[in-house]
Amino acid sequence: MSVISLTCIECPIGCALEVEMENGNPVSVKGNGCPRGKLYAENEVVCPKRVVTSTVRAKNGVMVPVKTDRPVKKSEIFEIMKKINQTTCELPVKIGDVLVENISDEANLVVAGNA
């Protein structure tokens, strides 16, 4: 049995977590202050995921803030960024508009702020 130490990033508290692993699977989590920390630790040691945030250039040159609408596999972020860097949009757009459907793992690329 091995132990992996993590710092939870689900909230600003940053609990120090210890995940006991057996045969590549988490069997227990210690140190979490809430259920979200336990779930974060279990997912992080098996398949870490993150929400990707970036910008897309509109056709008139304005930069539009964007993000994935759900976490994506950390191992796919560079491929996702290649797709984002090739994306443009036509203004006007509003927060929540989908710019790229299914950019990865059924996550969409959506407008995250005002352009």
Buried (B, 14 or more C-beta within 10 A) or exposed (E): EEEBEBBBEBEEEEBEBBBBBEEEEBEBBEBBBEEEBBBBBBEBBEEEBBEBEBBBEBEEEEEBBBBBBEBBBEEBBEEBEEEBEEBEBEEEBEEEBEBBEEBBEEBBBBBBEEB
